[in-house]
Amino acid sequence: RTPIDIEWQVAKGGNTQYHIAMLHHRPQSPMPSSPSTRTRTTTSSKKKIEVAFLIFITLLAANFVALLVHVWYFLPDQNNDMLMLHPTNNNKGSITTSLRTSFKKRVRRYGFWHWFFGFGFDADDGAASKALQQALSLDSIVRYDVVPKILDHDSSNYGVVHQLPSIPKRRRMIPDANNDFNFTIPPNAVHNLTYFLESRIRADEEDRPLFIYNPMVLPLNDKVIDGTILSDLSLSRSNDVDDALMPSYVAAYRISNFGNCHGPGRGVPDTYQNYLGLALLDRDLNIMQHPTNGEYLDVVIDLNRHLYDVRWSPDGVAGRRLTKPKQYMQDCQLFAAQSPSSSNVERKANQLILFCNEYAMPVRLQIRKSGDHLPRNTATNGKNSNEGSGEHGENEMFNFRNTYGSGLQLAALRMPNRILYAAKNMHYIPPMVTAQGPTSSGFLEIWPSGPHEVLPVDFGTYPYVNRRSPRHGANKVLKSEKPEPDASFVTIDSVNNQKKGGGSSSSPLIDRDSGSACCVSILWKDGENHGAGRRLLLGFSHRKTRIKAGKYNYVSRVYAFEPNPPFDIVARSGFFCLGFAPTSLHDHGSGNSPSLQMGGDEALESDNEQIWGATREYKLKIKNEEFNCPRIHFVTGIAEKMGDEEMVIVSYGVNDCYPRMVEVSKDFLVSLLKG
């Protein structure tokens, strides 16, 4: 029934003629559609357009509502009590604030997919690691600020800067027209060098500003810490770590009336004084409040003053009273170990150890609750047992007085025990635990390299080091004899060290790494173990510049080592620095409206006024080259993030001026090791 066209052709094949008919199908013209068909098609198209337009309008409205909620909830209000920055003609901000009973709370930012579905899809978890690998592969000489350039410009980066709520306003640098102080805090206090130098030598201790820095965190992980510790720090009847009233971390800080906010080299005043800061943190690293009375769970303690009052000395009983407290206790760490009386079969840590410079003591930390029975202060009579006598009775147990804050109570269960004379920057390495129990006692890392040195210390037996006991021979330093690997990448300190006229000069950095923070477990894959990978421990170390090269410039590196004696070093990164807390103020901006940079919410959600101060002007400088990071960054803590063992919290001090904590993936740190 299909119409065809016939085309005749004649062809010759030899003596024969052939008549060929070529048949061609003729395209059939379409049948005209009926009016009803055209109507149905038009109606269907209109419905599709209407549905699409309705979906578009709905999504647009939802996004607009979400934006309004975001602005209302997260951004600062000119009339509230959040810190407001007002740029002046010299680009140095003055800070004002109203009186407050509530501190800011750090809020995690999630993208649309996390908001819509309640989980994931916001960022590529490996994006920072990939960016780092690319940066390290591009340059033969890597800049020290390669790490902050990537981490602090990553939209998924999460950092926190604390200020302790218990510190009174008279010991801060925030102007307040309604104060009754006998001194005046100028509007530009955080930038004013004259005010900075004058304020730290005031006659009244209570009038000297305090600076908080060098933080660390102890995760309250019930997989490794016994309930005897957790129950003291729980706000609920349950010790479930997922309970909203169960703190996730204990944080420790160095607090001092001495800081380097205006750069190092300003001298150490005679009024130099150190304190210990403690706080309980939630999963987002915010300082927690008591659910009943709203009190913040942080305290400031003058350890040195209290030990002076009970007549403690490094050698035991002080026969004569010192003229003033010595600053023995500073840069304190808090870790959990296992006591000898422990009977739990899971071999969990059930004893807190406070470790300050070369001194360690067992302590108990509790939330102060109604009806609590804490150890009585029975050491105030000044009669404590000699360190080497082995007699350590009830008279050595006492509560430390809180200088500020009342939400927590720290008790000394024994007097401080000196571990190693004139040592510092030592870090605890817990014993390896197998199905049969611990493989050994714990260790203290003395030197992280050159060579790696560790000291066996059993924190389950007091005194930890008794130089008058035959057991003292057990505290013998172990040294790794295996050659240490080269750094994974090269930085300017190791190149072009030439003297004028020929010959080579030394590096601008000192010759040996010092310890910073240790340790977390990582999975390491190399040619050994058939590429299956093995567990190593990872830590941070640091070096500083020599005096002639411009002293007080600090750089860090990460290193990985075997988890068993003699703890041979397997890999070391090149040197790098960590960054300032990102702020919304940039010096090259114009006008009176600061522009929000990536991560600027970290500063806006902090109560520490020093973020905005002069400390940002003092940057790392080596070989006459400046880098976009603090002149002094000092790593003092590394710990696994609660709920995510592939992330760690790195804690460090910024120019001895303010503390910062950042979350970093283990993959990122391993990338530094591999270069």
Secondary structure, DSSP 8 states (H G I E B T S, - for coil): ---EEEEEEEEEETTEEEEEEEEEE---------HHHHHHHHHHHHHHHHHHHHHHHHHHHHHHHHHHHHHHHHS--TTSSS-EEE--TTS--EEE----S----------HHHHHHSS--SS-TTHHHHHHHHHHHH-SS--TTHHHHHHTT-TT--EE----TTS-GGGS----TT---SS---TTGGG-HHHHHHHTT-SSGGGS--EEEEEEEEE--TTTB-HHHHGGG-SSS---TTSTTS-SEEEEEEEES---TT-S-S---TT--EEEEEEEE-TTS-B-B-TTT--BSEEEE-HHHHHHHTTEETTEE-SS--SS------SEEEEEE--TT---TT--B-EEEEEETTEEEEEEEEE--TT--------TTS----TTT----GGG-EE--EEE--SEEEEESS--EE-STT--S-EEE---EETTEESS-EEEEEESSSS-EEEEE-TTSSSSS-TTSGGGGG---EE--S----BSS--GGGS--B-TTSSB---SB-SS-EEEEEEEEEEE-SSGGGGT-EEEEEEEEEEEB-STTTSS-EEEEEEEE-SSTT--EEEE---B-------S--TT--SS-----TTTHHHHT---GGGGSGGGG-EEEETTEEEEEES-EEEEEEEEETTEEEEEEEEEEETTTEEEEEEEEHHHHHHHHH-
